[in-house]
């Protein structure tokens, strides 16, 4: 079952969650910025698009943070219900329940002794009476919100620093591709991929295609 205390989580969110939130905010921001017309854009239009990109990621960062808390509470409630079913069932039925819930790699190697050991460990656990959501969970939800919002700034920064809209657009797109590559590279290293540079390149290509698809669909 998923850990409920969070005491063994050394970092806020795992790398996949962190990078996913950054990518989400990045793609949302660059999609909105991409709607800017280089030929006709003036300072007012640029400012409007920048505010829209930030506002969109503020809203979606809040949604993601709230849904993280909802997901966490749902998983923990389900885990507690499962633990009660195990501890209240006959040994044979409890072992069958545990066997059905094991991930495939573990189910393939877990024998009767291992499953019985899991059942006994569950029986030995103290009942969970603490709150479903812990202070750490709210900090992690805040982290999700900040990651989505923070991804906006590298995309819009060129429009603040450059007066030429066309140059700013090219710089924004280049920064986006570089961040996509870095995100893919980081995921590749986390997954211990033999060639993380390849995963970085694939992420950049995939991100570019996804951005183009979102823009084509009117996103």
ZALUMMAR-954832 format. One record per residue: residue in one letter; x negated, y, z of N, C-alpha, C, O in turn. Coordinates in steps of 0.05 Angstrom, whole numbers, plus 5000, padded with zeros to 4 digits. Example, Ala and Ser with C-alpha at 12.3 -4.5 7.8 and 13.67 -1.06 7.14 Angstrom:
# residues 2
A473648865156475449105156473649345156471549345169S474349555142472749795143474250015157473250235161
***
This chain:
# residues 219
X498349765000500050005000498350255000495950245008X499450474990497950724989497350815017498950785035X495050935021494251045047496051275054496651445037X497051285079498851495087497551715103498651935106X495251665114494051865131492452065116492252295124X491251975093489652165078486852205090485352365080X486252065113483752105126481352025110479152135113X481651825091479451725076479251875049477651795032X480852075044480652235020478552455024479152645038X476152425012474052605017474552875002473653085011X475852864979476253104963479253144958480852954958X479853394954482653454946483153354918481953444899X484953174916485753044891483452884879481052944884X484052684863481952534850481252674824482752844815X478952604812478052744788480152744765480352934750X481552524762483552504741485752714745486552844726X486752734770488852934776487853214771489253384760X485453264781484353544778484053614749484853834740X482853444733482453504705485053524690485353684672X486953344697489553354684490953624688492153734669X490853724712492053984718490654214703492054394693X488054204702486554404687487254394658487754604645X487454154646488054124618490954224613491454354592X492754164631495454254627495654564626496854674608X494354694646494354984646492955094622493755304611X490754974614489155064591490855054565490855244550X492154834561493654794536496054984536496755094515X497355024559499655204560498755484553500055634538X496455564565495555844561494755894532495456094520X493155704521492155744493494455734473494255854452X496555574479498855564461500255834460501055924439X500655954483501956224484500256434471501256594456X497656424477495856624465495756584435495456784420X495956334426495956284397498256394382498256414357X500356474396502656604383502156894375503757014362X499857004385499257274379498457314350496857164339X499657504337498957564309496557744307496557974316X494357634296491857784295492158034277491058244283X493758014256494058234237495458474248494858694241X497358424265499158644274498858704304500158884314X497358554318497258574348495958844356493758914347X497358984374496159214386495759164416496158934425X494859364430494259324459496759234474496559074492X499059344467501559264481502258974477502958834495X501858884451502458604445500558424459501358214470X498058494460495958334473496658314503496458094515X497358534515497958544543500458364549500558224569X502358384531504858224535504257924534505257774550X502557844515501857564513500257464537500657244547X498457634546496857554570498657524594498257334610X500557704598502357684621504157434618504757304637X504957374593506657144588505056884594506156704606X502556874586500956634592500556594622500856374632X499956814636499656784665502356714678502356544696X504456844670507056784682507956504677509056374695X507456394653508156124647506655924665507855734676X504055974668502455784685503055824715502755634730X503856064723504756094751507255924756507455784776X509055934737511555784740511055484739512055334756X509455384720508955104717507055004739507254774747X505355174748503655094771505355044796504954854811X507355214800509255174822510854914819511254764838X511854874794513354624789511654374794512554194807X509154384784507354154788506854104818506753874827X506454324833505854294861508254174876507853994893X510554274870512954164884513353874876514053704893X513053804850513453524842511353344854511853104859X508953444859506853284873507853214901507552984909X509053404915510053344942512453144940512652974957X514153184920516352994917515352714911516352524923X513452684894512352424887510952294911511352064916X509452454926508052354950510052254970509752034982X512152414976514152334995515652084986516251915002X516252064960517651834950516051574952517051374961X513451594945511751354947511451264976511551024981X511051454994510651375022513251265034513151075049X515551375026518051265036518450985026519350805041X517750935001518050664989516050475003516750245008X513650565008511650395022512550315050512250085058X513750505064514650435091517050245090517250055106X518750275070520950095068519949815061520949615071X517949805044516749545036515449405061515749165065X514049565077512749455101514849345120514449135132X517149485122519249385140520449125129521048945145X520649105103521648855091519748625097520648395103X517148675095515248465099515248375129515348135134X515248565147515148495175517748375185517748225205X519948425171522448315180523248055166525347935172X521547965147522247725132520847475143518947495159X521947245136520646995143517946975129517547095108X515946845141513246835130513146765100511646885085X514646555092514546475064515546695045514346745025X517846815053518947025036517047265036516747395015X515847335059514047555061511647515043510847705029X510547275042508347215025509047244995507447344979X511447164989512447184961512747484953512047564931X513747644972514047934966511248064962510948224944X509347994978506648104976505448024949504248184936X505747774942504547664917505647814893504247864874X508247884894509548014871508648304868508748414846X507748424890507048704888504048754884503148984880X502448544884499548574880498948654851500248544833X497148844846496348894819495248644805494148474818X495548634779494748394764491948294770491548054775X489848474770487148364776486948234803485448034806X488348334823488248214850489947974852489247774865X492247984839494047754839492747504827493347284835X491047544807489747324794487747174812487146944807X486647314832484647194849485547154878484147024893X487847254885488747234912490146954916492046884903X489046804935490246544942492046564966492446784977X493146344974494946334998493646455023495046595038X491046405027489746505051489646805051490046935071X488946925028488647215026491347345030491647545044X493447235018496147345020497147325049498447505059X496547105062497347075090495847275107496947385126X493347325101491847525115493047795113493147955132X493947865089495248125084497848135101498448345113X499347915102501847915117501247965147502648115160X499247825157498547855185497548135192498148255213X496048255173495148525177497448725178497448915194X499448685161501848855162503348825188504249025199X503448585198504848535224503348675247504648755266X500748695244499148815265499149125265498349245284X500049235242500049525241502149645259504249535263X501549885270503450025286505550155267504850245245X508050175276510050305259509350595253508250735270X509850675229509250945220511551135228513751125217X511051295249513151485258512551775251514051955256X510151815239509452095232510952195208512352045194X510752445203512152575181511352455154509052375151X513252455136512652345109510452515095508652415082X510652785098508752965086506953075108507853175128X504353065103502353155122501153425113501453495089X499853575131498653835123496853805099496753985082X495353585098493553545075495053545048494053645028X497453435048498953425023499753705013499653754989X500353885032501054155024498554305013498754474995X496254245025493754365015493154264987492354414969X493654004982493253894955495254014935494454064912X497654054944499654184926498754464919499054544896X497654604939496654874933494254854913494055024896X492654654917490354614898491354574869490154674851X493454414866494654374840495554634828495054694805X497054794844497955054834495655224825495855354804X493555244841491355414835489855324810488855484794X489655054806488254954783489755024757488455114737X492355004757493955074733493655364727493355444704X493855534748493655824744490855904735490456064717X488755784748486055854742485355794713483655934701X486555594701485955514674486855734654485955734631X488455924663489356134645487156334639486856434617X485456394659483556614657481356584636480756774622X480156344633478156324612479356374584477956464566X481956304581483256334555483756634548483456714526X484556784568485357064564483057254568483157484560X480857164581478557344586477457484562476857724563X477157344539476157494515477757734507476757924497X480457724511482157944504481758184523482458414516X480758124546480158344565477458464559477058704562X475558294551472858384547472258484519470258634515X473958414499473458494472475658664461478058624467X474958864446477059044434478058934408480259004399X476458774394477258654368478958404373477858214384X481458414366483258194372482357934357482557724369X481457964332480657724317478257594331478157344333X476257744339473957634353474757504379473857294387X476557644394477557534419478957274415478657094432X480557254394481957004388479956774383480356554393X477956824367475956624361474456534386473856304391X473756734403472356674428474156514446473156324459X476656584448478556434465478856144455478855954472X478956104429479155834419476655674424476755434430X474355804421471755674426471555584455470655364462X472355764473472355704502474155464508473455294524X476455464495478355254500477254984491477354784506X475954974467474854724458472454634476472154394481X470954824485468654764503469754644529468554454540X471954754540473054654565474254374560474154204578X475554334537476654074531474453864529474753644540X472253934516469953754514468853694542468353454549X468553894559467453854586469353674602468453504618X471953714599473953554614473753264605473653084622X473553214579473252944569470652814578470552574585X468552964578465952864587466052784616464952574624X467252964632467552904661469152654666468452484683X471352624651472952384654471452134646471651924658X469852164624468251934615466251844636465851614640X464952044649463051974670464451854694463351664706X466751964701468251854724469051554718468951394736X469851504693470551234686468151054681468450814674X465751164683463251024678463150914649462250694644X464251084631464151014603461251014593459651184602X460650834575457850814565456951064550454651134550X458851194537458251434522460151664528462051714514X459651794551461552014559461552244539463652384538X459452284524459552494504461652444483462952624473X462052184477464052114457466852174469468552274454X467252114494469952174506470352484507472652574504X468252634511468452924510469353014482471053184479X468052914462468752984434471652904428473053064415X472452664436475152574431477152744445479352804434X476552834469478353004484478753274470480953384468X476453384459476653634445478353604420479953784414X477953394405479553344381482553304388484253414375X482953134409485753084417487053344427489353394421X485653494443486753744453487453944431489554064431X485653964411486154144388488654054373490254214365X488853784369491253684355493753724371495853794360X493553694397495953724414496854024414499154084413X494854204415495554484415496954564388498854704388X495854454366497054504340499854394338501654524327X500254164350502954034349504954204366507154244358X504054294389505854454407506554714393508854804394X504654844380505155094366507055044342508755214336X506654814328508354754305511254704313513054764298X511554604338514254544348515454784361517654774372X514055004360515255254372514655284401515955454414X512755124413512255134441510655384449510055424472
***
